[in-house]
Amino acid sequence: MTWIRPLSAHAERPCTLVVCRGCCCGDPRKNPGTDHAGQLARLREAAAASGGRLAVRTSECLGPCAQANVIVVQPTSEARRRGARAAWFGWALDDTATDEIIAWARAGGPGTSPLPATLDLHRIDPPAPDPKPARGQGGRGRRRK
């Protein structure tokens, strides 16, 4: 088991790769020709070799299942303060896509390094948040008269 040092609320965060491993991403039944475990191992090896400039974590389903495998590249704390936002990538199924994501993240990722044109082909929109009814509207409570 790998020990992961928890980040405090005020710690500077490195560029972080969030790798979907929910219902479809990482599932050999959906994409049988992809080495899902190998991809995750390569991403973790890149993080281990980065000297703390890159982190990797896995997540349950991130949403865009039709575009599996999904990887989200989150900016560093410094880049986020400058307005950078996470970049979402889909169809990250082969070594080339994995290599490009690693190289861009090593170079700093969102807000720090320009996105290579070839990696831009993998960009996807994040899923829209589920709208929640405003308080007092909708829901299953009793109707007021």
N, C-alpha and C positions, 0 to 999 in steps of 0.2 A: 504494500500500500504506500502511496506517495503522500507525504505530509505536505499540506498546503498552509502556508502562513496566512492567517486571516488579515485582511486589510482594515486598518482603523478608518473611521469616518473621514479623517483628515489626511490620510496617506495619499501620496501621489500614486495614481493608478497607471500601469503601463497600457500600451495598446493591447487589447484583449480580443481573442478569437472565441466567439461563442459558437460551438458546434452542435447543431441539432442532432439529437439521437432519440427522437420520439417515435411516433408510430410509423413513419415512412423513411425518414432519413436514417441511414445506417442499416436499413433492412435489406438483406441479400435477396429476399423474394421480390422486392420492387425493382432493384437494380442489381441483377445477379452477376454482372461482369465487373463490378467495382469491389476493390479491396477496402471495405469500410474500416476494418480494424487497422489496416496498414495506414490509411489516411490519417486516422486519429493519432496513431503512434508517431507519424512524421510531424504532425502539428505539435505534439507534445515534445518531441526531440528538438524542434526549432525553438520552442519556448525555453527549454532547459539550457540550450546553448546561447541564449540571448543575453545572459547576464542580468536578467530582471527587466529587460526592456519589452518583453512580450509575455503574455499569459494566455493560457488556453483553459477553457472550461466547457463542459457539456451541459446541455439543457434538454428538458423534455420538449415536446412538439412546439415549434415556433410558429406554425400556422400554414405556410405556403407548401403544403404537401405535394402538390403537382410539380413543384420545382426542386424536389429533393436531389441532392443533398444541399442543405442550407447552412451557410456559415455567415455569421454577423461579425464584422470587424468594428469594435468599439474604439473610439479615440482615447488617447491619453488624457489625463486630467487637465494638463496644460492646453492641449488642443481643444478640449471641450470648453474650457473657459474662453477661448477665442471664437467659439461658435461652431466648432466641428460637431457633426452628428454621426451616428453609426451608419455604416454602409452594409447593405444586405446583398448577399450573393446566392444565386441558385444554380442548380445543375453542376455543382462542384463534384464531379464524378471521376475525373481522371487526374493523373499526375501533373499534367500541365496546369490545370486550374488550381490544384493544391500548391504547386510551386509558385504561381503568380500571386496567390493570396499571401503565402509566407513572405515572398520578396517584398511585397508592398507593405506588409505589417512591419517587417524588419526596418524598412525605410522610414517608418513613422506612422503610416496609415492615414486615416481621415484627418484632414486639416493640417497635415504636415508634409505629405508627399503627394504629388499629382497621381491620379489614378491612371494606370496604363490602359491604352485603348483596348487591348485584348482582354483585360479584366473587366472593362466596362461592359463587354458583351454578356457577362454573367450577372450584372446588376439586376436586382428585382426590387419591387416596392414592398415595404413591410406591410403586414396585414393591418387593416383598419381596426381601431379599437371597437369593441362591442359597445354600442350606445346603451346607456342606462337611462331608464325613465326618470324624469325630474321628480323630485319629492312631491307627493300628492297627486302626481299624474300617472296614470297607468297602475300597474300593480293589481293585487287581488283583495285589497281591503274593502270595507263597506263604503258604499257611496254616501256622501253627505247630502242632506236635503236642504 
